[in-house]
Amino acid sequence: MANPNKTRGTAWESAVRNFLNAFLGLVDERGAFRNPFDGMNVRRPAQEGSADVGDVHAAPFILECKDVRNAAVPTWLRQARVEAVNAGFPYGVVVHKRRGYGVAAGRVHFDVRTWTRTRTALGLSTRAMFERYGFAASLRGLDTGRWYLTTDVAGFATLLSDIRAGVARAVR
């Protein structure tokens, strides 16, 4: 019998991958890649060796997907940073499933450093980044290591599209 937690986690990873590929127009109406060899396709990598490389690769992001009831966002963000380094990607974020909602409503969490690096790469002001992608801040105490910024999967999909195209610079 399969592990139900692993099955649920794999289903969430696949749902996130499928949503992003469809949003970015990388798949046809049947869900097949338009170009299977395109490095920009969002994929679930096979885990190899002892160094985890994240659950979903959506260049330039590594997505650490979580389908659990109780959130541990700061811990997950540390894990995402390590996995991004292991995979050779510049950004690691966490995608947390919201129970009872579709994929687009899932929560995407950025640590402050990753959010700032992404904002800078897009050439956006703090206000523009919040407004364009629907971010909210979670500032917990004085320990900035526990602070993070959150948008939904739909907002992240727009951000991913923009960072890949470099179009947000014109939005300022």
KOLDRENFI-601848 format. One record per residue: residue number from 0; residue in one letter; chain; z, y, x of N, C-alpha, C in turn. Coordinates in nm, 2 decimals. Example, Ala and Ser with C-alpha at 12.3 -4.5 7.8 and 13.67 -1.06 7.14 Angstrom:
2
{0, "a", "A", {0.78, -0.57, 1.32}, {0.78, -0.45, 1.23}, {0.78, -0.33, 1.32}}
{1, "s", "A", {0.71, -0.22, 1.28}, {0.71, -0.11, 1.37}, {0.79, 0.00, 1.29}}
! end
This chain:
172
{0, "m", "A", {0.00, -0.12, 0.08}, {0.00, 0.00, 0.00}, {0.00, 0.12, 0.09}}
{1, "a", "A", {-0.08, 0.22, 0.06}, {-0.09, 0.34, 0.13}, {0.03, 0.43, 0.12}}
{2, "n", "A", {0.06, 0.51, 0.22}, {0.17, 0.61, 0.22}, {0.13, 0.72, 0.12}}
{3, "p", "A", {0.21, 0.74, 0.01}, {0.17, 0.84, -0.09}, {0.17, 0.98, -0.03}}
{4, "n", "A", {0.26, 1.01, 0.06}, {0.26, 1.15, 0.12}, {0.14, 1.17, 0.21}}
{5, "k", "A", {0.10, 1.07, 0.28}, {-0.02, 1.08, 0.36}, {-0.14, 1.10, 0.28}}
{6, "t", "A", {-0.15, 1.02, 0.17}, {-0.26, 1.03, 0.07}, {-0.27, 1.17, 0.01}}
{7, "r", "A", {-0.15, 1.22, -0.03}, {-0.15, 1.36, -0.09}, {-0.19, 1.46, 0.02}}
{8, "g", "A", {-0.14, 1.45, 0.14}, {-0.18, 1.55, 0.24}, {-0.33, 1.54, 0.28}}
{9, "t", "A", {-0.38, 1.42, 0.29}, {-0.53, 1.41, 0.31}, {-0.61, 1.47, 0.20}}
{10, "a", "A", {-0.57, 1.45, 0.08}, {-0.64, 1.51, -0.04}, {-0.64, 1.66, -0.03}}
{11, "w", "A", {-0.52, 1.72, 0.01}, {-0.51, 1.87, 0.02}, {-0.60, 1.92, 0.13}}
{12, "e", "A", {-0.60, 1.85, 0.25}, {-0.69, 1.89, 0.36}, {-0.83, 1.89, 0.32}}
{13, "s", "A", {-0.87, 1.78, 0.25}, {-1.01, 1.77, 0.20}, {-1.05, 1.87, 0.10}}
{14, "a", "A", {-0.95, 1.91, 0.01}, {-0.98, 2.01, -0.09}, {-1.00, 2.14, -0.03}}
{15, "v", "A", {-0.92, 2.18, 0.07}, {-0.93, 2.30, 0.15}, {-1.07, 2.31, 0.22}}
{16, "r", "A", {-1.10, 2.20, 0.29}, {-1.23, 2.19, 0.36}, {-1.34, 2.21, 0.26}}
{17, "n", "A", {-1.34, 2.14, 0.15}, {-1.45, 2.15, 0.05}, {-1.46, 2.29, -0.01}}
{18, "f", "A", {-1.35, 2.35, -0.04}, {-1.35, 2.49, -0.09}, {-1.41, 2.58, 0.00}}
{19, "l", "A", {-1.37, 2.58, 0.13}, {-1.42, 2.67, 0.23}, {-1.57, 2.65, 0.26}}
{20, "n", "A", {-1.61, 2.53, 0.27}, {-1.76, 2.50, 0.29}, {-1.84, 2.55, 0.17}}
{21, "a", "A", {-1.79, 2.53, 0.05}, {-1.87, 2.58, -0.07}, {-1.87, 2.73, -0.07}}
{22, "f", "A", {-1.75, 2.80, -0.04}, {-1.75, 2.94, -0.04}, {-1.84, 3.00, 0.06}}
{23, "l", "A", {-1.85, 2.94, 0.18}, {-1.93, 2.99, 0.28}, {-2.08, 2.95, 0.27}}
{24, "g", "A", {-2.11, 2.87, 0.17}, {-2.25, 2.83, 0.14}, {-2.30, 2.73, 0.25}}
{25, "l", "A", {-2.21, 2.66, 0.30}, {-2.25, 2.56, 0.40}, {-2.29, 2.42, 0.35}}
{26, "v", "A", {-2.27, 2.40, 0.22}, {-2.30, 2.28, 0.15}, {-2.39, 2.31, 0.03}}
{27, "d", "A", {-2.47, 2.21, -0.01}, {-2.55, 2.22, -0.13}, {-2.47, 2.19, -0.25}}
{28, "e", "A", {-2.54, 2.18, -0.37}, {-2.47, 2.16, -0.50}, {-2.40, 2.03, -0.50}}
{29, "r", "A", {-2.45, 1.93, -0.42}, {-2.38, 1.80, -0.42}, {-2.27, 1.79, -0.32}}
{30, "g", "A", {-2.25, 1.90, -0.24}, {-2.14, 1.90, -0.14}, {-2.18, 1.85, -0.01}}
{31, "a", "A", {-2.31, 1.82, 0.01}, {-2.36, 1.78, 0.14}, {-2.39, 1.90, 0.23}}
{32, "f", "A", {-2.36, 1.88, 0.36}, {-2.39, 1.99, 0.45}, {-2.54, 2.03, 0.45}}
{33, "r", "A", {-2.57, 2.16, 0.45}, {-2.70, 2.21, 0.46}, {-2.76, 2.17, 0.60}}
{34, "n", "A", {-2.67, 2.19, 0.70}, {-2.71, 2.16, 0.84}, {-2.59, 2.08, 0.90}}
{35, "p", "A", {-2.60, 1.95, 0.90}, {-2.48, 1.87, 0.95}, {-2.44, 1.90, 1.09}}
{36, "f", "A", {-2.53, 1.96, 1.17}, {-2.50, 1.98, 1.31}, {-2.45, 2.13, 1.34}}
{37, "d", "A", {-2.44, 2.21, 1.24}, {-2.39, 2.34, 1.25}, {-2.24, 2.34, 1.29}}
{38, "g", "A", {-2.21, 2.41, 1.40}, {-2.08, 2.41, 1.45}, {-1.98, 2.50, 1.36}}
{39, "m", "A", {-2.04, 2.57, 1.27}, {-1.96, 2.66, 1.18}, {-1.92, 2.58, 1.05}}
{40, "n", "A", {-1.96, 2.46, 1.03}, {-1.92, 2.38, 0.92}, {-1.77, 2.36, 0.93}}
{41, "v", "A", {-1.70, 2.36, 0.82}, {-1.55, 2.34, 0.82}, {-1.53, 2.19, 0.81}}
{42, "r", "A", {-1.45, 2.14, 0.90}, {-1.44, 1.99, 0.92}, {-1.29, 1.95, 0.93}}
{43, "r", "A", {-1.27, 1.83, 0.90}, {-1.14, 1.76, 0.93}, {-1.16, 1.68, 1.05}}
{44, "p", "A", {-1.10, 1.72, 1.17}, {-1.13, 1.64, 1.29}, {-1.06, 1.51, 1.29}}
{45, "a", "A", {-1.11, 1.42, 1.37}, {-1.04, 1.29, 1.39}, {-0.94, 1.32, 1.50}}
{46, "q", "A", {-0.82, 1.27, 1.48}, {-0.71, 1.29, 1.58}, {-0.73, 1.20, 1.69}}
{47, "e", "A", {-0.73, 1.25, 1.81}, {-0.76, 1.17, 1.94}, {-0.65, 1.21, 2.04}}
{48, "g", "A", {-0.59, 1.11, 2.10}, {-0.49, 1.13, 2.20}, {-0.36, 1.18, 2.14}}
{49, "s", "A", {-0.28, 1.23, 2.23}, {-0.14, 1.27, 2.20}, {-0.13, 1.41, 2.15}}
{50, "a", "A", {-0.23, 1.49, 2.18}, {-0.22, 1.64, 2.14}, {-0.29, 1.66, 2.01}}
{51, "d", "A", {-0.21, 1.70, 1.91}, {-0.27, 1.72, 1.77}, {-0.35, 1.85, 1.78}}
{52, "v", "A", {-0.47, 1.84, 1.71}, {-0.56, 1.96, 1.71}, {-0.58, 2.02, 1.58}}
{53, "g", "A", {-0.48, 2.00, 1.49}, {-0.49, 2.06, 1.35}, {-0.55, 1.97, 1.25}}
{54, "d", "A", {-0.53, 2.01, 1.12}, {-0.58, 1.93, 1.01}, {-0.73, 1.97, 0.98}}
{55, "v", "A", {-0.76, 2.10, 0.98}, {-0.89, 2.14, 0.94}, {-0.94, 2.24, 1.05}}
{56, "h", "A", {-1.06, 2.23, 1.09}, {-1.12, 2.33, 1.18}, {-1.22, 2.42, 1.10}}
{57, "a", "A", {-1.19, 2.54, 1.10}, {-1.27, 2.65, 1.04}, {-1.29, 2.76, 1.14}}
{58, "a", "A", {-1.38, 2.73, 1.24}, {-1.39, 2.82, 1.35}, {-1.40, 2.97, 1.31}}
{59, "p", "A", {-1.31, 3.05, 1.37}, {-1.23, 3.03, 1.48}, {-1.08, 3.00, 1.45}}
{60, "f", "A", {-1.06, 2.94, 1.34}, {-0.92, 2.91, 1.30}, {-0.90, 2.75, 1.29}}
{61, "i", "A", {-0.77, 2.72, 1.33}, {-0.72, 2.59, 1.31}, {-0.63, 2.60, 1.19}}
{62, "l", "A", {-0.65, 2.51, 1.09}, {-0.57, 2.52, 0.97}, {-0.47, 2.40, 0.97}}
{63, "e", "A", {-0.34, 2.43, 0.96}, {-0.24, 2.32, 0.94}, {-0.21, 2.32, 0.79}}
{64, "c", "A", {-0.25, 2.21, 0.73}, {-0.24, 2.20, 0.58}, {-0.11, 2.13, 0.54}}
{65, "k", "A", {-0.04, 2.19, 0.45}, {0.09, 2.13, 0.40}, {0.09, 2.12, 0.25}}
{66, "d", "A", {0.12, 2.00, 0.20}, {0.13, 1.97, 0.06}, {0.28, 1.92, 0.04}}
{67, "v", "A", {0.37, 2.01, 0.05}, {0.51, 1.97, 0.03}, {0.58, 2.07, -0.06}}
{68, "r", "A", {0.69, 2.03, -0.12}, {0.76, 2.12, -0.21}, {0.83, 2.23, -0.14}}
{69, "n", "A", {0.91, 2.19, -0.04}, {1.00, 2.29, 0.03}, {0.93, 2.34, 0.16}}
{70, "a", "A", {0.91, 2.48, 0.16}, {0.83, 2.54, 0.27}, {0.92, 2.56, 0.39}}
{71, "a", "A", {0.86, 2.55, 0.50}, {0.93, 2.57, 0.63}, {0.83, 2.65, 0.72}}
{72, "v", "A", {0.78, 2.77, 0.66}, {0.67, 2.84, 0.72}, {0.69, 2.88, 0.87}}
{73, "p", "A", {0.80, 2.93, 0.91}, {0.81, 2.97, 1.06}, {0.79, 2.84, 1.15}}
{74, "t", "A", {0.84, 2.73, 1.11}, {0.83, 2.61, 1.19}, {0.68, 2.56, 1.19}}
{75, "w", "A", {0.62, 2.57, 1.07}, {0.48, 2.53, 1.06}, {0.39, 2.62, 1.14}}
{76, "l", "A", {0.42, 2.75, 1.14}, {0.34, 2.85, 1.22}, {0.35, 2.82, 1.37}}
{77, "r", "A", {0.46, 2.78, 1.42}, {0.47, 2.74, 1.56}, {0.39, 2.62, 1.58}}
{78, "q", "A", {0.39, 2.52, 1.49}, {0.30, 2.40, 1.50}, {0.16, 2.44, 1.51}}
{79, "a", "A", {0.12, 2.53, 1.42}, {-0.03, 2.57, 1.41}, {-0.07, 2.64, 1.54}}
{80, "r", "A", {0.02, 2.72, 1.60}, {-0.02, 2.79, 1.73}, {-0.04, 2.68, 1.84}}
{81, "v", "A", {0.05, 2.58, 1.85}, {0.03, 2.48, 1.95}, {-0.10, 2.40, 1.93}}
{82, "e", "A", {-0.13, 2.37, 1.80}, {-0.25, 2.29, 1.77}, {-0.38, 2.37, 1.80}}
{83, "a", "A", {-0.37, 2.50, 1.78}, {-0.49, 2.59, 1.81}, {-0.51, 2.59, 1.96}}
{84, "v", "A", {-0.41, 2.59, 2.04}, {-0.43, 2.59, 2.18}, {-0.48, 2.45, 2.22}}
{85, "n", "A", {-0.43, 2.34, 2.16}, {-0.48, 2.21, 2.19}, {-0.63, 2.19, 2.16}}
{86, "a", "A", {-0.67, 2.26, 2.05}, {-0.81, 2.25, 2.01}, {-0.90, 2.35, 2.08}}
{87, "g", "A", {-0.84, 2.45, 2.15}, {-0.92, 2.55, 2.21}, {-0.97, 2.66, 2.12}}
{88, "f", "A", {-0.90, 2.68, 2.01}, {-0.93, 2.78, 1.91}, {-0.84, 2.90, 1.93}}
{89, "p", "A", {-0.88, 3.02, 1.90}, {-0.80, 3.14, 1.92}, {-0.69, 3.16, 1.81}}
{90, "y", "A", {-0.71, 3.10, 1.69}, {-0.61, 3.13, 1.58}, {-0.56, 3.00, 1.51}}
{91, "g", "A", {-0.43, 3.00, 1.48}, {-0.38, 2.89, 1.41}, {-0.30, 2.94, 1.29}}
{92, "v", "A", {-0.33, 2.89, 1.17}, {-0.27, 2.94, 1.04}, {-0.22, 2.81, 0.96}}
{93, "v", "A", {-0.14, 2.84, 0.86}, {-0.09, 2.73, 0.78}, {-0.14, 2.75, 0.63}}
{94, "v", "A", {-0.19, 2.64, 0.57}, {-0.23, 2.65, 0.43}, {-0.14, 2.56, 0.35}}
{95, "h", "A", {-0.06, 2.62, 0.26}, {0.04, 2.55, 0.19}, {-0.01, 2.55, 0.04}}
{96, "k", "A", {-0.01, 2.43, -0.01}, {-0.05, 2.40, -0.15}, {0.06, 2.46, -0.25}}
{97, "r", "A", {0.01, 2.53, -0.35}, {0.10, 2.57, -0.46}, {0.08, 2.47, -0.57}}
{98, "r", "A", {0.19, 2.41, -0.61}, {0.19, 2.30, -0.71}, {0.15, 2.36, -0.84}}
{99, "g", "A", {0.06, 2.29, -0.91}, {0.01, 2.33, -1.05}, {-0.10, 2.44, -1.04}}
{100, "y", "A", {-0.15, 2.47, -0.92}, {-0.26, 2.56, -0.91}, {-0.38, 2.50, -0.84}}
{101, "g", "A", {-0.49, 2.56, -0.85}, {-0.61, 2.51, -0.78}, {-0.61, 2.55, -0.63}}
{102, "v", "A", {-0.71, 2.51, -0.56}, {-0.72, 2.53, -0.41}, {-0.72, 2.68, -0.38}}
{103, "a", "A", {-0.79, 2.76, -0.46}, {-0.81, 2.90, -0.43}, {-0.67, 2.97, -0.43}}
{104, "a", "A", {-0.57, 2.92, -0.50}, {-0.44, 2.99, -0.51}, {-0.34, 2.94, -0.41}}
{105, "g", "A", {-0.39, 2.84, -0.32}, {-0.30, 2.80, -0.21}, {-0.26, 2.92, -0.12}}
{106, "r", "A", {-0.16, 2.90, -0.05}, {-0.11, 3.01, 0.03}, {-0.15, 2.99, 0.18}}
{107, "v", "A", {-0.20, 3.10, 0.24}, {-0.24, 3.09, 0.38}, {-0.14, 3.19, 0.46}}
{108, "h", "A", {-0.07, 3.13, 0.55}, {0.03, 3.20, 0.62}, {-0.01, 3.23, 0.77}}
{109, "f", "A", {0.00, 3.36, 0.81}, {-0.03, 3.40, 0.95}, {0.10, 3.45, 1.01}}
{110, "d", "A", {0.12, 3.41, 1.14}, {0.24, 3.48, 1.21}, {0.19, 3.62, 1.24}}
{111, "v", "A", {0.28, 3.70, 1.28}, {0.25, 3.85, 1.30}, {0.15, 3.86, 1.41}}
{112, "r", "A", {0.16, 3.79, 1.52}, {0.07, 3.80, 1.63}, {-0.07, 3.76, 1.59}}
{113, "t", "A", {-0.09, 3.65, 1.52}, {-0.22, 3.60, 1.48}, {-0.28, 3.70, 1.38}}
{114, "w", "A", {-0.20, 3.75, 1.29}, {-0.25, 3.85, 1.19}, {-0.30, 3.97, 1.26}}
{115, "t", "A", {-0.22, 4.02, 1.36}, {-0.26, 4.14, 1.43}, {-0.39, 4.12, 1.51}}
{116, "r", "A", {-0.40, 4.01, 1.58}, {-0.52, 3.98, 1.66}, {-0.64, 3.96, 1.57}}
{117, "t", "A", {-0.62, 3.90, 1.45}, {-0.73, 3.89, 1.35}, {-0.77, 4.03, 1.30}}
{118, "r", "A", {-0.68, 4.11, 1.27}, {-0.70, 4.25, 1.22}, {-0.78, 4.33, 1.32}}
{119, "t", "A", {-0.73, 4.32, 1.45}, {-0.80, 4.39, 1.56}, {-0.94, 4.34, 1.57}}
{120, "a", "A", {-0.96, 4.21, 1.57}, {-1.10, 4.16, 1.58}, {-1.19, 4.21, 1.47}}
{121, "l", "A", {-1.13, 4.23, 1.36}, {-1.21, 4.28, 1.24}, {-1.23, 4.43, 1.25}}
{122, "g", "A", {-1.15, 4.49, 1.33}, {-1.16, 4.64, 1.34}, {-1.10, 4.71, 1.22}}
{123, "l", "A", {-1.00, 4.65, 1.16}, {-0.95, 4.71, 1.04}, {-0.81, 4.77, 1.06}}
{124, "s", "A", {-0.78, 4.87, 0.98}, {-0.64, 4.93, 0.98}, {-0.55, 4.83, 0.91}}
{125, "t", "A", {-0.42, 4.85, 0.93}, {-0.32, 4.76, 0.86}, {-0.34, 4.77, 0.71}}
{126, "r", "A", {-0.35, 4.89, 0.66}, {-0.37, 4.91, 0.52}, {-0.50, 4.84, 0.47}}
{127, "a", "A", {-0.61, 4.86, 0.54}, {-0.73, 4.79, 0.50}, {-0.72, 4.64, 0.50}}
{128, "m", "A", {-0.65, 4.59, 0.60}, {-0.64, 4.44, 0.61}, {-0.56, 4.39, 0.49}}
{129, "f", "A", {-0.45, 4.46, 0.45}, {-0.37, 4.42, 0.33}, {-0.45, 4.43, 0.21}}
{130, "e", "A", {-0.52, 4.54, 0.19}, {-0.60, 4.56, 0.06}, {-0.72, 4.47, 0.05}}
{131, "r", "A", {-0.79, 4.45, 0.16}, {-0.92, 4.37, 0.15}, {-0.89, 4.23, 0.12}}
{132, "y", "A", {-0.78, 4.17, 0.19}, {-0.76, 4.03, 0.18}, {-0.64, 3.99, 0.10}}
{133, "g", "A", {-0.57, 4.09, 0.04}, {-0.46, 4.06, -0.05}, {-0.33, 4.01, 0.02}}
{134, "f", "A", {-0.30, 4.05, 0.14}, {-0.19, 4.01, 0.21}, {-0.06, 4.06, 0.16}}
{135, "a", "A", {0.05, 3.98, 0.17}, {0.19, 4.02, 0.15}, {0.27, 3.99, 0.27}}
{136, "a", "A", {0.37, 4.07, 0.30}, {0.45, 4.04, 0.42}, {0.58, 3.97, 0.37}}
{137, "s", "A", {0.63, 3.88, 0.46}, {0.76, 3.82, 0.44}, {0.84, 3.84, 0.57}}
{138, "l", "A", {0.93, 3.94, 0.56}, {1.00, 3.98, 0.67}, {1.15, 3.93, 0.65}}
{139, "r", "A", {1.18, 3.83, 0.73}, {1.31, 3.77, 0.71}, {1.41, 3.80, 0.83}}
{140, "g", "A", {1.50, 3.89, 0.80}, {1.60, 3.93, 0.90}, {1.53, 4.01, 1.02}}
{141, "l", "A", {1.61, 4.02, 1.13}, {1.57, 4.09, 1.24}, {1.48, 4.01, 1.34}}
{142, "d", "A", {1.48, 3.88, 1.32}, {1.41, 3.79, 1.41}, {1.26, 3.79, 1.37}}
{143, "t", "A", {1.18, 3.86, 1.45}, {1.04, 3.88, 1.42}, {0.96, 3.74, 1.43}}
{144, "g", "A", {1.02, 3.64, 1.50}, {0.96, 3.51, 1.50}, {0.96, 3.44, 1.37}}
{145, "r", "A", {1.04, 3.49, 1.27}, {1.04, 3.43, 1.14}, {0.96, 3.52, 1.04}}
{146, "w", "A", {0.90, 3.62, 1.08}, {0.82, 3.71, 1.00}, {0.68, 3.65, 0.99}}
{147, "y", "A", {0.62, 3.66, 0.87}, {0.48, 3.61, 0.85}, {0.41, 3.69, 0.74}}
{148, "l", "A", {0.28, 3.68, 0.74}, {0.20, 3.75, 0.63}, {0.12, 3.64, 0.56}}
{149, "t", "A", {0.10, 3.66, 0.43}, {0.04, 3.56, 0.34}, {-0.07, 3.61, 0.26}}
{150, "t", "A", {-0.17, 3.54, 0.24}, {-0.28, 3.56, 0.14}, {-0.30, 3.43, 0.07}}
{151, "d", "A", {-0.40, 3.43, -0.02}, {-0.43, 3.30, -0.08}, {-0.56, 3.25, -0.02}}
{152, "v", "A", {-0.59, 3.13, -0.05}, {-0.71, 3.06, 0.01}, {-0.84, 3.14, -0.02}}
{153, "a", "A", {-0.85, 3.20, -0.14}, {-0.97, 3.28, -0.17}, {-0.98, 3.40, -0.08}}
{154, "g", "A", {-0.86, 3.47, -0.06}, {-0.86, 3.58, 0.03}, {-0.89, 3.54, 0.18}}
{155, "f", "A", {-0.84, 3.43, 0.22}, {-0.87, 3.37, 0.35}, {-1.02, 3.34, 0.37}}
{156, "a", "A", {-1.08, 3.28, 0.26}, {-1.22, 3.25, 0.27}, {-1.30, 3.38, 0.29}}
{157, "t", "A", {-1.27, 3.48, 0.23}, {-1.34, 3.61, 0.25}, {-1.32, 3.66, 0.39}}
{158, "l", "A", {-1.19, 3.65, 0.44}, {-1.16, 3.69, 0.58}, {-1.24, 3.61, 0.68}}
{159, "l", "A", {-1.24, 3.48, 0.66}, {-1.32, 3.39, 0.74}, {-1.47, 3.42, 0.75}}
{160, "s", "A", {-1.52, 3.45, 0.63}, {-1.66, 3.49, 0.62}, {-1.69, 3.62, 0.70}}
{161, "d", "A", {-1.59, 3.72, 0.68}, {-1.61, 3.85, 0.75}, {-1.59, 3.83, 0.90}}
{162, "i", "A", {-1.50, 3.76, 0.95}, {-1.48, 3.75, 1.09}, {-1.59, 3.67, 1.15}}
{163, "r", "A", {-1.65, 3.58, 1.08}, {-1.77, 3.51, 1.14}, {-1.89, 3.60, 1.14}}
{164, "a", "A", {-1.90, 3.69, 1.04}, {-2.02, 3.78, 1.04}, {-2.00, 3.91, 1.11}}
{165, "g", "A", {-1.87, 3.95, 1.13}, {-1.84, 4.08, 1.19}, {-1.87, 4.19, 1.10}}
{166, "v", "A", {-1.86, 4.17, 0.97}, {-1.90, 4.27, 0.87}, {-1.78, 4.36, 0.84}}
{167, "a", "A", {-1.66, 4.32, 0.86}, {-1.55, 4.40, 0.81}, {-1.54, 4.54, 0.89}}
{168, "r", "A", {-1.60, 4.55, 1.01}, {-1.59, 4.67, 1.08}, {-1.65, 4.79, 1.00}}
{169, "a", "A", {-1.74, 4.76, 0.92}, {-1.81, 4.86, 0.84}, {-1.72, 4.90, 0.72}}
{170, "v", "A", {-1.62, 4.82, 0.69}, {-1.54, 4.85, 0.56}, {-1.43, 4.95, 0.58}}
{171, "r", "A", {-1.39, 4.97, 0.71}, {-1.28, 5.06, 0.74}, {-1.26, 5.16, 0.63}}
! end
